[in-house]
Structure formats: structure tokens, C-alpha cells
Amino acid sequence: MIKIVADTLSCITVEEARLLDIPLLPQIIIFGEESYRDDTEINTETFLSKLKKAKELPKTAAPSPALYQPIFEKIIQAGDTPMVICPTSELSGTYRSAVVAAKEFPEVDIRIVDTRTLASGLGMIVRCAIQWANVGLSADEIEKRALEMASRERFYFMVATLEYLHKGGRLGNAQAIVGSVLQVKPILQLKNGIIENSGSQRTRKRALSYLCDLVNNECPHGQNAFLSVMHGAAPVDAAEMLARLRSITGIPSIPLYDLPAAILVHGGPGAFGVSFFVDGKE
């Protein structure tokens, strides 16, 4: 049987991972000389508190190969095969760490899947992969389905300031708008693993409306779209977006996820966004 492995960049919490019965790898948050696992040693609330007091912006590190190896050993000893559903390798070193760890088990077909996305959309792919594994699909089929699903995801988001993305080197093709950060509120998109500019508005309120319009125009109005909202210390914006999206799409149940600390290191407090999956080609 295939055993799915995920990490905290999927917006899956430690508690949910236990319910799903999957290993969950941490990201590492670094404040100066101190480092913290974001699964057991620091949560979003504590991170935001430390961020306010920090003299320099924190950094992140992917889980080391050494963290994967005992997980792989346990899965293999149980007679199962690991498959790691990874966040985009363009923005995270998680994929590379998992690949290095898998080389310690050359006799096992360990699959390391680069979804080229992250956050709640990644979490949806992980949950589907678990379902596919539980009904006995092969590694080839699960990987194929996961990559196909990832290709249909749309992930739009906003940040309160581009400072964190800019200093962390995560802006990608959105770098052209850095100079106008004080004049506009950009709507960003994670596309093909990198961050791009998808539009801009003069005020945050207008930007939120623009974001809702994007969902209305692109998101299928049904549960199979796996529409979700995520935020980091932006409960008012997130609540308003949830209410609008329920009205627009007619989808009564839209989950709301807290962005993990490792994403807020680069997105900053006040970030919020939306993820959904468009229909596949006929």
C-alpha cells in the first residue's frame, strides 16, 4: 500500500494529520540564532508575537533529509511504500530534502511528487492522494492523479505588504510591482510554482472585491472545486471573503485555514487568499 507523507506547508495541522494517519514533516522557522519546528515548537500565534519583537525578518528552512529517513524506514518496515506530496520546489527546499532522503533506500520505489503549489490547495491534493491510496491505487496512478489535480489549481492571494516577499526573494515575476507597492494593492497568483502578479487595485477593499470576481469567473460553483480560503492574522478580510464567496458560488461549506508560520515568514501578517480547482479538459 502507498503511504502518503506531507508537511506543514499544506495547511494540514498536526491534529488533522493524526486523524488522517499520515506523517507530517515540519518547516523550520529561524529567528537569529534560534530555530523552531513549526509542528511542535512554534505555532502561528507565537510566531506572530515573536515577529513583532524581531529586529530582523526571520528565515525558513525545509525539513532536513534526516527527518525523512526514520519516517521512510517505519513505512517500509510495515510493508508499505512512501509517497511524499511536496510543495513547489521553486519556493521550498522540501522536495530536494525528500529526494536526498529517498536515495538512502535505493531498493524502494519512493515517490517524491512536486505539486508546484502550496497552502490549502496542496492540502486538498494530499487528502485526495490519501483516499486514492486507501482504495489501493498504484503509485503511478496516484502520482498521475496528483499532478493532474495540481495542474487545475488556481491560487490567488493578497499580502498587506510586499516587504516580506521581496526580502525573502519569493516575488518571481511579481518583482516589477515592488516600486509601486505604496500606490496599489496587488493580487498575486502562484502559477507553475512561482509567484506572479495577477492584477492590482487602489485599495484593499477593491482588491478583495477583485479577488472575489476572479473566483466567480473561474471557479466551478460546486463542491468538486474544493474552494477554500486561507489567512494569516487577517480574520476580518477572511470572514468577509467567506461570506461573499458563499453568496457568489452557492457553496455552503467553504473551509477556512490558518496559514502556517513558514508561509507567513514570506507573506507577512495580513496575508489571505483563496484556492480552488477548475474542471479538467473534456
C-alpha positions as CSV (number, residue, x, y, z in Angstrom):
1,M,0.0,0.0,0.0
2,I,1.1,3.6,-0.7
3,K,1.6,5.7,2.4
4,I,1.3,9.4,1.9
5,V,3.7,11.8,3.6
6,A,3.1,15.6,3.8
7,D,4.4,18.7,5.5
8,T,3.1,21.7,7.3
9,L,3.1,23.9,4.2
10,S,-0.1,22.0,3.2
11,C,-2.1,23.9,5.9
12,I,-2.7,20.4,7.4
13,T,-2.4,20.7,11.2
14,V,-0.7,18.2,13.5
15,E,-4.2,17.2,14.8
16,E,-5.6,16.6,11.3
17,A,-2.5,14.6,10.3
18,R,-3.2,12.3,13.3
19,L,-6.8,11.8,12.1
20,L,-5.6,11.2,8.5
21,D,-2.9,8.8,9.9
22,I,-0.1,10.3,7.9
23,P,3.4,11.6,8.9
24,L,3.6,15.4,8.8
25,L,7.0,17.0,8.4
26,P,7.7,20.4,9.9
27,Q,9.2,23.5,8.3
28,I,11.9,25.2,10.4
29,I,11.5,28.9,11.5
30,I,14.7,30.7,12.2
31,F,14.9,33.9,14.4
32,G,18.5,34.9,14.5
33,E,20.4,32.0,16.2
34,E,17.2,30.3,17.4
35,S,15.3,27.7,15.3
36,Y,11.9,26.2,15.8
37,R,9.9,23.3,14.3
38,D,6.5,24.6,13.2
39,D,4.8,21.4,14.1
40,T,5.7,21.2,17.8
41,E,7.8,24.1,18.8
42,I,6.1,27.2,17.4
43,N,2.5,27.9,16.2
44,T,1.2,30.8,14.2
45,E,0.1,32.8,17.2
46,T,3.6,32.5,18.9
47,F,5.3,33.2,15.6
48,L,3.4,36.5,15.1
49,S,4.2,37.6,18.6
50,K,7.9,37.0,18.1
51,L,7.7,38.7,14.7
52,K,6.5,41.9,16.2
53,K,9.6,41.9,18.5
54,A,12.2,40.8,16.0
55,K,14.8,43.2,14.8
56,E,15.4,41.3,11.6
57,L,13.0,39.3,9.5
58,P,13.0,35.6,10.3
59,K,14.0,32.9,7.8
60,T,12.8,29.4,7.0
61,A,14.4,26.1,6.2
62,A,13.0,22.9,4.8
63,P,12.9,19.7,6.9
64,S,16.3,18.0,6.6
65,P,16.8,14.6,4.9
66,A,17.5,13.3,8.4
67,L,13.9,14.0,9.4
68,Y,12.5,11.9,6.4
69,Q,14.7,8.9,6.9
70,P,13.2,7.4,10.0
71,I,9.7,8.0,8.6
72,F,10.7,6.2,5.4
73,E,12.2,3.3,7.5
74,K,9.0,2.9,9.5
75,I,6.7,2.9,6.4
76,I,8.9,0.4,4.6
77,Q,9.2,-1.9,7.6
78,A,5.4,-2.0,7.8
79,G,5.4,-3.3,4.2
80,D,4.2,-0.1,2.6
81,T,5.7,2.4,0.1
82,P,6.2,6.1,0.9
83,M,5.0,8.8,-1.4
84,V,5.8,12.4,-0.4
85,I,3.4,15.1,-1.7
86,C,5.6,18.2,-1.8
87,P,5.1,21.9,-2.0
88,T,6.6,23.7,-5.0
89,S,10.3,23.2,-5.4
90,E,10.5,26.7,-6.8
91,L,9.8,28.2,-3.3
92,S,10.7,25.4,-0.9
93,G,13.6,23.1,-0.3
94,T,11.3,20.4,0.9
95,Y,11.3,18.5,-2.4
96,R,15.1,18.4,-2.6
97,S,15.3,17.2,1.0
98,A,12.9,14.3,0.3
99,V,14.8,13.3,-2.8
100,V,18.1,13.2,-0.9
101,A,16.5,11.1,1.9
102,A,14.9,8.7,-0.6
103,K,18.4,7.9,-2.1
104,E,19.2,6.1,1.2
105,F,16.6,3.5,0.2
106,P,17.6,2.6,-3.4
107,E,15.8,-0.7,-3.3
108,V,12.4,1.0,-2.7
109,D,10.4,3.0,-5.3
110,I,9.8,6.1,-3.1
111,R,7.8,8.7,-5.0
112,I,8.6,12.4,-4.4
113,V,5.9,14.5,-6.1
114,D,6.5,18.2,-6.8
115,T,3.0,19.7,-6.9
116,R,4.3,23.2,-7.7
117,T,1.8,24.6,-5.3
118,L,1.4,25.1,-1.5
119,A,-1.0,26.0,1.3
120,S,-4.6,24.8,1.3
121,G,-4.6,23.7,-2.4
122,L,-1.7,21.4,-1.5
123,G,-3.6,20.1,1.4
124,M,-6.5,19.2,-0.8
125,I,-4.2,17.2,-3.1
126,V,-2.8,15.4,-0.1
127,R,-6.3,14.5,1.2
128,C,-7.3,13.1,-2.3
129,A,-4.0,11.2,-2.5
130,I,-4.8,9.5,0.8
131,Q,-8.2,8.5,-0.5
132,W,-6.6,7.1,-3.7
133,A,-4.1,5.2,-1.6
134,N,-6.7,3.8,0.7
135,V,-8.6,2.2,-2.2
136,G,-5.5,0.6,-3.4
137,L,-4.4,2.6,-6.4
138,S,-0.8,2.2,-7.6
139,A,2.0,4.7,-7.1
140,D,1.9,5.5,-10.8
141,E,-1.8,6.2,-10.7
142,I,-1.7,8.3,-7.6
143,E,1.2,10.4,-8.8
144,K,-0.5,10.9,-12.2
145,R,-3.8,12.0,-10.5
146,A,-2.0,14.3,-8.0
147,L,-0.1,16.1,-10.8
148,E,-3.2,16.4,-12.9
149,M,-5.1,17.8,-10.0
150,A,-2.3,20.2,-9.2
151,S,-2.4,21.5,-12.8
152,R,-6.0,22.5,-12.3
153,E,-5.5,24.5,-9.1
154,R,-5.8,28.3,-9.0
155,F,-4.3,30.0,-6.1
156,Y,-4.8,33.8,-5.7
157,F,-3.7,35.8,-2.7
158,M,-3.0,39.2,-1.2
159,V,-0.5,40.5,1.3
160,A,-0.6,43.5,3.5
161,T,2.9,44.5,2.3
162,L,5.4,43.1,-0.3
163,E,8.3,43.7,2.1
164,Y,8.4,40.0,3.3
165,L,8.1,38.5,-0.2
166,H,10.7,41.0,-1.6
167,K,13.3,40.4,1.1
168,G,12.8,36.7,1.1
169,G,13.4,36.5,-2.7
170,R,10.0,34.9,-3.3
171,L,8.5,37.5,-5.7
172,G,9.4,35.9,-9.0
173,N,7.7,37.7,-11.9
174,A,5.9,40.0,-9.5
175,Q,9.2,41.9,-8.8
176,A,8.1,44.6,-11.4
177,I,5.5,45.9,-9.0
178,V,7.7,46.4,-6.0
179,G,8.3,50.0,-6.9
180,S,4.6,50.8,-6.8
181,V,3.8,49.0,-3.6
182,L,2.7,52.2,-1.9
183,Q,0.3,53.1,-4.7
184,V,-1.5,49.8,-5.3
185,K,-2.7,46.6,-3.7
186,P,-1.5,43.7,-5.8
187,I,-3.3,40.5,-6.3
188,L,-0.8,37.7,-6.7
189,Q,-1.0,34.2,-8.1
190,L,1.0,31.2,-7.5
191,K,1.4,29.8,-11.1
192,N,3.6,27.0,-12.2
193,G,5.3,27.1,-8.9
194,I,6.2,30.7,-8.8
195,I,4.6,34.0,-7.7
196,E,3.2,36.3,-10.4
197,N,1.2,39.5,-10.5
198,S,-2.4,38.9,-11.4
199,G,-3.7,42.5,-11.1
200,S,-3.9,45.4,-8.7
201,Q,-6.3,47.8,-7.2
202,R,-6.0,51.1,-5.4
203,T,-7.5,50.0,-2.1
204,R,-7.6,46.7,-0.1
205,K,-11.4,46.7,-0.2
206,R,-11.4,47.0,-4.0
207,A,-8.7,44.3,-4.2
208,L,-10.8,42.0,-2.1
209,S,-13.7,42.6,-4.5
210,Y,-11.5,41.9,-7.5
211,L,-10.4,38.7,-5.9
212,C,-14.0,37.6,-5.4
213,D,-14.7,38.4,-9.0
214,L,-11.8,36.2,-10.1
215,V,-13.3,33.3,-8.2
216,N,-16.8,34.0,-9.6
217,N,-15.4,34.0,-13.1
218,E,-13.0,31.0,-12.8
219,C,-14.2,28.7,-10.0
220,P,-16.8,26.0,-10.7
221,H,-19.8,26.5,-8.5
222,G,-19.8,23.1,-6.8
223,Q,-18.1,21.1,-4.1
224,N,-15.7,19.4,-6.6
225,A,-13.9,22.8,-6.9
226,F,-12.6,22.3,-3.4
227,L,-12.9,26.0,-2.8
228,S,-11.1,27.2,0.3
229,V,-10.0,30.4,2.0
230,M,-6.8,30.9,4.0
231,H,-5.4,33.7,6.0
232,G,-2.7,34.8,8.5
233,A,-3.8,37.3,11.1
234,A,-6.5,38.7,8.7
235,P,-9.7,37.4,10.2
236,V,-11.9,40.3,9.1
237,D,-10.8,40.0,5.5
238,A,-11.1,36.2,5.5
239,A,-14.6,36.3,7.1
240,E,-15.8,38.9,4.5
241,M,-14.4,36.8,1.7
242,L,-16.1,33.7,3.0
243,A,-19.4,35.4,3.2
244,R,-19.1,36.8,-0.3
245,L,-17.9,33.5,-1.8
246,R,-20.8,31.6,-0.2
247,S,-23.2,34.1,-1.8
248,I,-21.4,34.1,-5.2
249,T,-20.9,30.4,-5.6
250,G,-23.8,28.9,-3.6
251,I,-21.3,26.6,-2.0
252,P,-22.5,26.4,1.7
253,S,-19.4,24.9,3.2
254,I,-16.1,26.6,2.3
255,P,-13.2,25.7,4.7
256,L,-11.1,28.4,6.3
257,Y,-7.5,27.6,7.0
258,D,-4.8,29.4,9.1
259,L,-1.7,30.0,7.1
260,P,1.3,28.2,8.8
261,A,4.2,30.2,10.2
262,A,6.5,29.2,7.4
263,I,4.3,30.9,4.8
264,L,3.8,34.0,6.9
265,V,7.6,34.4,7.1
266,H,7.4,35.3,3.5
267,G,3.8,36.6,3.1
268,G,3.7,38.6,6.3
269,P,0.8,39.1,8.7
270,G,-2.4,40.2,7.0
271,A,-2.0,37.8,4.1
272,F,-5.1,36.0,2.8
273,G,-6.0,34.1,-0.2
274,V,-8.2,31.6,-2.0
275,S,-7.6,28.2,-3.7
276,F,-9.8,26.2,-6.0
277,F,-9.7,23.7,-8.8
278,V,-11.1,24.2,-12.3
279,D,-12.7,21.4,-14.3
280,G,-10.4,19.1,-16.3
281,K,-10.4,19.0,-20.0
282,E,-13.2,17.1,-21.6
